Amino acid sequence: MSLEEMELNVGGTSFKGVWIAVIFSFASTLGGGIWATSEFFSRLEALEESVVESQSNTETVEQRFDDLRDQWTDDKKTMSADIKVAQQQIQDAGIDQLQGKLAELGTNLATIMNRQQELLSLAEDVTNLDKSVNDMQNTVQRAEMITQEAQKLQSTINRHGQEIDKLWEGLDFLSNPYGN
């Protein structure tokens, strides 16, 4: 039995020969397109969840960064005040009282050094947080680029859908050109 002799009845409509091959190839193409669209939307949802999670992480990091900046500013003010006190004490100290004042000054300098170490560790934390914020911003930018690509793909899918509808209309006309 050759392809030209084959006949397929679907809903009262008879398809013969090459039309069967055309219909099967069109149906398999349509099925593949539906599967690809489903896979695309699944991946798009995963990306959307990733973007939402990145945004919440960015907000947390920004809050922590602001807190550290405020603490660093307060510590800087305290250290400036400590330095001014030390300078005033040096001016007020006489040479005969220098030994006692040097001991007191040594204590103040130790406090300042401790504060400076705290500030240095805070500066490292701020630097690390700044890097984290930059990484989050890069992630968001990549997600926005992926979303733009997804929109382009959606536009292409819509155009293909319109073309498929037109092909169906053409096939309907060819199967029944007199409109019966």
C-alpha positions in Angstrom: 0.0 0.0 0.0 1.6 3.3 -1.1 1.2 6.7 0.6 -1.0 7.8 -2.3 -3.5 5.0 -1.6 -3.7 5.6 2.2 -6.8 7.3 3.5 -7.6 8.7 7.0 -11.1 9.6 8.1 -11.3 12.3 10.9 -14.7 13.6 11.9 -16.3 12.8 8.6 -13.4 14.4 6.7 -11.3 12.1 4.5 -7.6 12.8 4.1 -5.6 11.0 1.4 -2.0 10.5 0.4 0.4 13.4 1.1 -2.2 15.3 3.2 -1.8 12.7 5.9 2.0 13.3 6.0 1.4 17.1 6.0 -1.1 16.8 8.9 1.1 14.6 10.9 4.2 16.8 10.5 2.2 19.8 11.3 0.7 18.2 14.4 4.1 17.0 15.6 5.5 20.5 15.1 2.6 22.0 17.0 3.1 19.5 19.9 6.9 20.3 20.0 6.1 24.0 20.1 3.7 23.5 23.0 6.3 21.5 24.9 9.0 24.2 24.3 6.6 26.9 25.4 5.8 25.0 28.6 9.5 24.5 29.3 10.2 28.2 28.7 7.6 29.3 31.1 8.8 26.9 33.7 12.3 28.4 33.5 10.9 31.9 33.5 9.1 31.2 36.8 12.3 29.9 38.3 14.1 33.1 37.2 11.4 35.2 38.6 11.7 33.5 42.0 15.4 34.0 41.9 15.0 37.7 41.2 12.5 38.1 44.1 14.9 36.3 46.4 17.8 38.5 45.2 15.8 41.6 45.9 15.0 40.6 49.4 18.7 39.8 50.0 19.7 43.1 48.6 17.3 45.0 51.0 18.7 43.1 53.9 22.3 43.9 52.9 21.4 47.5 52.3 19.9 47.8 55.8 23.0 46.1 57.3 25.2 48.5 55.4 23.3 51.5 56.6 23.6 50.2 60.2 27.3 49.7 59.9 27.7 53.2 58.3 25.8 54.8 61.2 27.9 52.9 63.7 31.1 53.8 61.9 30.1 57.5 61.9 29.3 57.4 65.7 32.6 55.7 66.4 34.4 58.3 64.3 32.8 61.1 66.3 33.7 59.4 69.6 37.3 59.0 68.4 37.5 62.7 67.3 36.2 63.7 70.7 38.7 61.5 72.5 41.5 63.0 70.4 40.3 66.6 71.3 40.3 65.6 75.0 43.8 64.2 74.7 45.0 67.4 73.0 43.4 69.6 75.7 45.0 67.5 78.4 48.4 67.9 76.8 48.0 71.7 76.7 46.8 71.8 80.3 49.6 69.6 81.6 52.6 71.2 83.0 56.2 69.8 82.8 56.2 69.0 86.5 53.1 66.8 86.1 54.3 65.2 82.9 54.8 61.7 84.3 51.3 61.4 85.5 49.8 63.0 82.4 51.9 60.6 80.2 50.4 57.6 82.0 46.9 59.0 81.5 47.6 59.8 77.9 48.9 56.3 77.4 45.5 55.0 78.6 43.7 57.4 76.3 45.9 56.3 73.4 45.2 52.7 74.1 41.5 53.4 74.0 41.9 55.3 70.7 43.9 52.4 69.3 41.2 49.9 70.3 38.6 52.2 68.7 40.7 52.4 65.6 41.0 48.6 65.4 37.2 48.5 65.7 36.9 51.0 62.9 39.2 49.1 60.7 37.2 45.9 61.2 34.0 47.9 60.5 35.6 49.3 57.3 36.4 45.7 56.2 32.7 44.8 56.9 31.6 47.8 54.9 33.8 46.8 52.0 32.5 43.2 52.1 28.9 44.5 52.2 29.6 46.8 49.3 30.9 43.9 47.3 27.8 41.9 48.3 25.6 44.7 47.1 27.4 45.0 43.8 27.0 41.2 43.3 23.3 41.5 44.0 23.0 44.4 41.6 24.8 42.3 38.9 22.4 39.4 39.6 19.4 41.7 39.2 20.9 43.2 35.9 21.4 39.6 34.6 17.8 38.8 35.5 16.6 41.9 33.7 18.5 40.9 30.6 17.0 37.4 30.8 13.6 38.9 31.2 14.1 41.0 28.1 15.2 37.9 26.1 12.1 36.1 27.4 9.9 39.0 26.1 11.6 38.7 22.7 11.0 35.0 22.7 7.3 35.5 23.7 6.9 38.0 20.8 8.4 35.3 18.4 6.0 32.7 19.9 3.0 35.0 19.4 4.0 35.6 15.8 4.4 31.9 15.2 1.0 31.4 16.8 -0.6 33.9 14.3 1.2 32.1 11.5 -0.2 28.8 12.7 -3.7 30.2 12.9 -3.4 31.4 9.3 -2.1 28.0 8.2 -5.1 26.4 9.8 -7.4 28.8 8.1 -5.7 27.9 4.8 -6.0 24.2 5.5 -9.7 24.6 6.4 -10.2 26.5 3.1 -8.3 23.8 1.1 -10.2 21.0 2.7 -13.6 22.7 1.9 -13.0 25.4 -0.7 -16.8 25.8 -1.4 -17.7 26.4 2.3 -20.0 23.4 2.6 
